[in-house]
Amino acid sequence: MTKVSLLNINKAYGEKNVLKDVSIEFLHNSFNVILGPPAAGKTTLLRIIAGLEKPTSGTIMFDDVDVTSLPVQQREVAFVFQSFALWPHMTAYENIASPLIAKGLSKSQIEEKVMKVASLLKIEGLLQKRPPFLSGGERQRVAIARALVKDAKIYLLDEPLANLDFKIREIMRSELKKLFESAGSTVIYASPDPLDAFAMAEYVVIINEGVIEQFGKLNEVYNKPKNVVAARLLGLPPINIINANLEEKDGKIFLNTGAFSVDFSKYKEVLAKDKQYLLGIRPNKIRFVEKISFEIPGLIIFKAKVLISEIIGSETIVHLESNSTTFSAYLPETCRLSPGDEVKLAIDPRDIFIFDKLRKETLIYAESLQEGV
């Protein structure tokens, strides 16, 4: 087990800064997901930890050892690439065995380790096949097996499921979590997909344009996003971010989105400084009135028109518009709604985040999410 500490890491290619003052500590035996959009700096960060690239400035520590200048061969790190990176002329067995051959292990030691990891990944029957004759899911299993066979202290995975179809990704998420829990190593997994974080992460890093927006336990980041970027990236479907204007009436303070108005007088001291804000509400917190089977006091009721509904398996994402305000709602069931249909919606004010519109920082967290954080 190894703790990985990154201290003020910067990486520039010419005038382009890819990583900007990154400082994170990945704990022993933890599963970490680096979540960010394309070109956020995820791959560069992994390559720097692995030793495949050097930072422009900053320090990398494995436990108490400075490895910033240490070559990749001496770091005891295993890397799983998005592209599988298998030797096409070698069998699956030979691909998996290649790092062990490089270490100079005996044939019996190699066979024991290869067969053990092949059994874990259920690929014993594929060992004599070459990569061109394997499916995408099978090739990814071989690539993961090649990493696992090294018994590394640190495993780095760069979007390893991106090239697989939906069902295989779903299965592999579950298997990867179990495999790395049993390995007892530090895992750092990069992905643009929040599903990977929800399915596997103990800790999540939110990165955007080379900047670490937030780092913490999954539930903490989800329930207490520091800003709009963190709230948007860790959410599926993405959180609704809606413009709101502050209005004062009869000594009370309201935030009006055009679609609905919310009495936030209890936050008067926080909100009285500006006139414009952003409200955040997750799609699963927007309720369809006809679907509510119990009474919730204080709900805001308003009407909206359906723009389009997306059926995703047994779930439905409904895109809506009300007084030029657009947003999405989530239904945990199959429900075909037609464009133009009018629906009645309900929002609990306790489910709403309030963000500073200029700095995009969180001012008020959704009260209903704070239990158990």
VOGU-3710 file (C-alpha; in Angstrom, 3 decimals, decimal comma):
1> mtkvsllnin> 0,000/0,000/0,000  1,284/3,451/-0,925  0,121/6,990/-0,267  0,505/9,278/-3,282  1,050/12,982/-2,593  1,137/15,626/-5,303  2,530/18,958/-4,159  2,024/22,072/-6,309  2,228/20,187/-9,599  2,330/22,323/-12,733
11> kaygeknvlk> 2,647/21,099/-16,300  3,050/23,295/-19,359  3,556/22,510/-23,022  5,055/25,697/-24,374  2,701/28,478/-23,337  -0,195/26,122/-22,629  -0,678/25,275/-18,939  -2,276/21,825/-18,722  -2,053/21,418/-14,934  -2,150/24,370/-12,566
21> dvsieflhns> -0,820/24,079/-9,012  -2,303/20,638/-8,342  -2,006/19,431/-4,747  -3,756/16,177/-3,728  -3,106/13,301/-1,343  -4,377/9,862/-2,382  -4,560/7,640/0,694  -3,296/4,074/1,115  -5,628/1,424/-0,269  -8,176/3,923/-1,591
31> fnvilgppaa> -10,165/3,964/-4,835  -10,032/7,448/-6,347  -11,794/8,680/-9,487  -10,488/11,782/-11,267  -13,595/13,191/-12,941  -13,442/15,851/-15,614  -14,388/16,704/-19,206  -12,093/15,991/-22,186  -8,839/18,006/-22,090  -9,244/18,703/-18,364
41> gkttllriia> -5,753/17,305/-17,596  -6,724/13,825/-16,355  -4,372/11,804/-18,566  -1,469/14,203/-18,037  -1,898/13,885/-14,279  -1,805/10,071/-14,460  1,251/10,097/-16,735  3,095/12,358/-14,304  2,295/10,037/-11,382  3,490/7,062/-13,465
51> glekptsgti> 6,726/8,789/-14,460  5,887/8,807/-18,168  6,098/12,604/-18,061  7,869/15,049/-15,774  6,054/17,998/-14,188  7,212/21,492/-15,104  7,355/22,131/-11,374  6,185/20,491/-8,152  6,870/17,333/-6,185  5,525/13,758/-6,294
61> mfddvdvtsl> 5,802/11,689/-3,111  5,120/7,967/-2,672  4,754/7,695/1,096  7,792/9,662/2,332  9,915/9,150/-0,803  10,346/11,886/-3,407  9,899/10,116/-6,763  9,693/13,238/-8,942  12,884/12,314/-10,820  12,539/8,540/-10,462
71> pvqqrevafv> 12,174/6,652/-13,792  8,939/4,792/-14,471  10,604/1,364/-14,080  11,377/2,084/-10,427  7,968/3,398/-9,348  6,070/0,072/-8,952  3,133/1,527/-10,854  0,779/-0,302/-13,237  -0,970/1,692/-15,988  -4,111/0,629/-17,876
81> fqsfalwphm> -4,646/2,707/-21,007  -7,905/3,573/-22,758  -6,592/2,102/-26,018  -5,797/-1,342/-24,479  -2,192/-1,086/-25,874  -1,771/-4,828/-26,458  0,884/-6,381/-28,686  -1,136/-7,689/-31,675  1,402/-10,411/-32,624  1,449/-11,890/-29,106
91> tayeniaspl> -1,167/-14,129/-27,500  -3,190/-12,926/-24,548  -0,993/-15,094/-22,317  2,182/-13,498/-23,694  0,750/-9,996/-23,312  -0,143/-10,619/-19,668  3,217/-12,257/-18,987  5,300/-9,508/-20,636  5,965/-7,396/-17,491  6,912/-10,560/-15,578
101> iakglsksqi> 9,329/-11,641/-18,334  10,883/-8,158/-18,161  11,391/-8,695/-14,421  13,228/-11,966/-15,092  10,806/-14,295/-13,279  11,019/-18,033/-13,928  8,567/-19,790/-16,267  6,824/-21,476/-13,341  6,429/-18,189/-11,455  5,083/-16,486/-14,572
111> eekvmkvasl> 2,580/-19,255/-15,267  1,340/-19,230/-11,675  0,769/-15,463/-11,689  -0,798/-15,352/-15,171  -3,215/-18,186/-14,435  -4,203/-16,647/-11,109  -5,125/-13,276/-12,621  -6,734/-14,945/-15,666  -8,978/-16,879/-13,300  -9,935/-13,676/-11,466
121> lkiegllqkr> -10,931/-12,031/-14,745  -12,471/-15,205/-16,205  -10,304/-15,190/-19,338  -8,636/-18,619/-19,011  -10,162/-19,689/-22,325  -8,750/-16,671/-24,170  -5,075/-17,011/-23,280  -3,971/-18,564/-26,582  -5,811/-16,025/-28,744  -4,181/-12,901/-30,178
131> ppflsggerq> -5,806/-9,465/-29,658  -7,214/-9,164/-33,233  -9,390/-12,201/-32,456  -10,728/-10,832/-29,170  -13,742/-8,588/-28,617  -13,311/-5,118/-27,100  -14,385/-6,353/-23,675  -12,018/-9,322/-23,870  -9,076/-7,131/-24,894  -9,754/-4,782/-22,006
141> rvaiaralvk> -9,786/-7,701/-19,575  -6,404/-8,803/-20,951  -5,040/-5,256/-20,521  -6,303/-5,151/-16,931  -4,841/-8,615/-16,280  -1,454/-7,408/-17,528  -1,616/-4,576/-14,988  -2,835/-6,744/-12,105  -0,162/-9,394/-12,632  2,515/-6,871/-11,658
151> dakiylldep> 1,293/-6,749/-8,029  1,870/-3,005/-8,155  1,503/-0,648/-5,220  -0,326/1,897/-7,380  -2,757/1,273/-10,242  -3,483/4,064/-12,723  -6,427/3,603/-15,086  -7,057/6,080/-17,901  -10,682/5,738/-19,082  -10,292/1,952/-19,416
161> lanldfkire> -13,990/1,379/-20,168  -14,493/4,175/-22,705  -14,283/1,912/-25,769  -16,679/-0,732/-24,461  -20,401/-0,939/-25,062  -22,830/0,027/-22,300  -23,595/-3,432/-20,906  -19,948/-4,499/-20,733  -19,036/-1,202/-19,015  -21,715/-1,887/-16,410
171> imrselkklf> -20,340/-5,370/-15,687  -16,712/-4,226/-15,677  -17,373/-1,441/-13,162  -18,576/-3,972/-10,635  -15,715/-6,371/-11,344  -13,022/-3,688/-11,222  -14,206/-2,455/-7,839  -14,016/-5,995/-6,407  -10,654/-6,748/-8,034  -8,906/-3,671/-6,718
181> esagstviya> -10,432/-4,001/-3,257  -8,847/-7,460/-3,027  -5,535/-6,148/-4,444  -5,133/-3,776/-1,477  -3,466/-1,084/-3,594  -3,977/2,604/-4,226  -6,140/3,056/-7,329  -6,416/6,290/-9,340  -8,971/6,067/-12,133  -9,560/8,859/-14,673
191> spdpldafam> -12,918/9,259/-16,396  -15,307/11,851/-17,855  -18,290/9,675/-16,846  -19,939/10,374/-13,464  -21,321/6,806/-13,513  -17,754/5,544/-12,991  -17,462/7,708/-9,895  -20,853/6,673/-8,493  -20,158/2,977/-9,118  -16,587/2,751/-7,854
201> aeyvviineg> -15,178/5,823/-6,125  -14,414/6,169/-2,461  -12,884/9,577/-3,186  -13,486/11,818/-6,193  -11,337/14,555/-7,723  -13,149/17,167/-9,802  -10,759/18,629/-12,384  -11,475/21,238/-15,042  -9,028/23,060/-17,319  -6,103/21,792/-15,262
211> vieqfgklne> -7,482/23,083/-11,956  -8,646/20,882/-9,065  -12,102/22,222/-8,289  -12,781/19,834/-5,392  -11,444/16,657/-3,784  -13,121/14,558/-1,130  -15,296/11,586/-0,338  -17,904/10,891/-3,003  -20,933/11,767/-0,849  -19,305/14,918/0,467
221> vynkpknvva> -18,576/16,245/-3,020  -22,035/15,288/-4,287  -23,905/16,824/-1,351  -21,602/19,806/-0,843  -20,185/20,847/-4,231  -17,930/23,849/-3,790  -19,013/25,438/-7,049  -21,085/25,087/-10,216  -18,383/23,044/-11,989  -18,312/20,379/-9,256
231> arllglppin> -22,106/20,302/-9,076  -22,416/19,833/-12,843  -19,702/17,218/-13,313  -20,772/14,951/-10,451  -24,363/14,323/-11,397  -26,318/12,188/-13,844  -28,407/13,650/-15,337  -26,479/16,918/-14,807  -27,801/19,359/-12,245  -30,046/22,148/-13,547
241> iinanleekd> -28,396/25,560/-13,218  -31,014/28,320/-13,492  -30,642/32,111/-13,445  -32,540/33,834/-10,628  -33,121/37,479/-9,715  -33,440/38,685/-6,149  -36,698/40,459/-5,355  -37,805/42,083/-2,119  -41,465/42,266/-1,123  -43,117/43,021/2,231
251> gkiflntgaf> -39,811/42,592/4,050  -39,197/39,203/2,475  -36,561/38,093/-0,051  -37,438/35,941/-3,055  -35,326/34,429/-5,822  -37,335/34,461/-9,039  -36,340/32,252/-12,003  -39,260/33,203/-14,214  -40,574/29,664/-13,903  -40,977/29,812/-10,112
261> svdfskykev> -40,185/32,044/-7,159  -38,744/30,879/-3,825  -38,925/32,618/-0,463  -35,352/32,596/0,868  -35,856/35,215/3,578  -34,065/33,029/6,124  -30,874/33,607/4,104  -31,392/37,370/4,001  -27,959/38,202/5,391  -26,244/36,025/2,793
271> lakdkqyllg> -28,315/37,071/-0,205  -28,809/40,793/0,301  -25,452/41,696/-1,260  -26,240/40,881/-4,897  -29,222/40,915/-7,228  -28,460/37,934/-9,456  -27,823/34,340/-8,481  -27,805/30,826/-9,874  -30,073/28,133/-8,482  -29,122/24,482/-8,745
281> irpnkirfve> -31,593/21,633/-8,538  -30,941/18,043/-9,497  -33,378/16,536/-12,033  -34,449/13,783/-9,627  -35,626/16,474/-7,189  -38,147/17,952/-9,628  -41,353/16,053/-8,987  -44,359/15,559/-11,243  -47,377/16,479/-9,125  -49,498/13,572/-10,350
291> kisfeipgli> -46,702/11,203/-9,308  -46,573/12,406/-5,683  -48,326/9,900/-3,427  -47,641/11,708/-0,136  -47,932/15,251/1,164  -44,804/17,411/1,411  -45,320/20,774/3,147  -43,915/23,903/1,516  -43,686/22,610/-2,049  -43,471/25,150/-4,893
301> ifkakvlise> -45,996/24,198/-7,582  -45,677/25,480/-11,169  -46,468/24,485/-14,738  -44,131/23,696/-17,627  -44,265/22,439/-21,194  -42,467/19,331/-22,429  -39,755/19,957/-25,025  -38,708/16,326/-25,438  -38,615/13,149/-23,366  -35,786/10,615/-23,511
311> iigsetivhl> -36,513/7,042/-22,474  -33,321/5,421/-21,195  -34,157/1,815/-20,379  -36,494/1,903/-17,394  -35,917/5,637/-16,784  -37,020/8,839/-18,492  -35,332/12,236/-18,772  -37,847/14,987/-19,546  -36,620/18,310/-20,938  -38,988/21,156/-20,023
321> esnsttfsay> -39,563/24,876/-20,490  -41,422/27,397/-18,383  -41,429/31,126/-19,139  -38,228/30,787/-21,224  -36,496/28,857/-18,424  -35,328/25,407/-19,534  -34,457/22,494/-17,260  -34,597/18,689/-17,008  -36,503/16,330/-14,726  -35,931/12,673/-14,017
331> lpetcrlspg> -38,503/9,900/-13,744  -37,474/6,437/-12,465  -39,878/4,807/-14,939  -40,688/4,629/-18,631  -42,993/7,531/-19,481  -43,487/8,853/-23,006  -44,463/12,526/-22,963  -45,039/14,432/-26,193  -43,564/17,851/-27,063  -46,009/20,558/-26,035
341> devklaidpr> -47,623/18,537/-23,245  -48,295/20,663/-20,173  -47,300/19,200/-16,829  -47,550/20,371/-13,237  -44,289/20,227/-11,281  -43,271/20,567/-7,648  -39,981/21,590/-6,041  -39,035/21,457/-2,391  -37,017/24,627/-1,511  -34,807/22,459/0,710
351> dififdklrk> -33,540/20,703/-2,464  -32,141/23,906/-3,995  -28,497/25,029/-4,093  -27,725/28,742/-4,394  -24,585/29,833/-6,257  -22,880/33,185/-6,627  -23,475/34,090/-10,281  -20,163/35,895/-10,811  -17,729/33,543/-9,054  -19,886/30,398/-9,531
361> etliyaeslq> -19,176/29,421/-5,905  -21,747/27,747/-3,651  -23,436/30,075/-1,170  -26,165/27,776/0,191  -26,189/23,970/0,087  -29,387/21,988/-0,428  -30,623/21,375/3,113  -32,256/18,022/2,300  -28,908/16,494/1,240  -26,924/17,256/4,357
371> egv> -27,965/14,258/6,454  -25,255/11,637/6,608  -22,593/13,753/4,893
//
